């Protein structure tokens, strides 16, 4: 029998410019971490070697995007660049009317103000922090209708972003369809670990909501990554291109909010989209209050040019294979060292389970926070806590104790090499070897809102 040789693949680009990084010693990193109050958000980025804090706005642009910047039309009104961006959104996503915004939460603010009345209910496939906050500020209440599997880090369901239609039906029965302005659907659910929704589930949801006359609003921040998973995992989509799958996903929804800082390969930008003229008219009224004129919405002309090119590049099959493939490579490498991670590996990052990594700590020791600090001191790799610190406090002052206590390794697009990825996994393995010696933390400063950004800690002795 012939030997089947496993063939490697590589990125569909090469480097034309590099950004030099400062190399630090362990002693320097220990001092920097102490100064930052054991919170990775408070580190200076120049002290970071490999930055996996977020995939938001941290992408490397292509030569085509950099040259598009020079074509930016910086007119206050009617910028050519706006029409380039509008054209790309209509062509590749298929939505009719576009309102540009400075980033995703700007679009969420406007959309929530237009569609939500006080007392409304917004069911969705898991919350996202800014999305839910804008729904609440507009007077609505978010209800989670994602499948149960999404809340279990080790369940290997291929579509942990799916909606449980029974949960949705119960919400509709309880409140009535009239109080539900829309169902909020994220493609590739961030808080579940970058997990996709299937086309089958979305079609079933569409059939149900059409019967009840309820809209679907699409958080399409990572739609191309979701489309890649559909292509790889869903029957009937093996031979379809990411471009076709993305268009089909969008066609099953009525409008969208987008943070272009992720999928669309830029450093800033976003938009709201809708197929309804009345919704568009109202949003266009509001955008001038909160963002800027309706043909720039807080963006420079050059930003809109870069988005137009980035959208097209994000739909390239080879690009998505390399992007999600790199995250998968990191996840597999960590697993080979026995490190407990959320399964299946997500689209934008690897999530390490701090509870099983540090079983000798209780959640009151802030295990994910402590682990993120240790990983930085070990290697200069910056990650983010997604556990009890991020969850915050209940109105009665007690901590929320979330089921998931995770450290997120978020991979920026087109930024790091496979060798960087190896260094990250090896650093985590080194910390894993000495895990029994890792102590918990004490919170010594706690801000009132979104405490994870600015809280400070000290090691417990
Ligand atoms: N929706 C999702 C699913 C997101 O992940 C984000 C941002 C937003 C909306 C808001 O967009 O930042 O442009 O205002 N996520 C970043 C992260 C911050 O690190 O996960 P934005």
Boltz pocket constraint, residues with backbone or C-beta under 6 A from the ligand:
constraints:
  - pocket:
      binder: B
      contacts: [[A, 53], [A, 54], [A, 55], [A, 56], [A, 103], [A, 104], [A, 105], [A, 106], [A, 128], [A, 130], [A, 131], [A, 186], [A, 188], [A, 190], [A, 219], [A, 221], [A, 258], [A, 259], [A, 260], [A, 261], [A, 269], [A, 270]]
      max_distance: 6.0
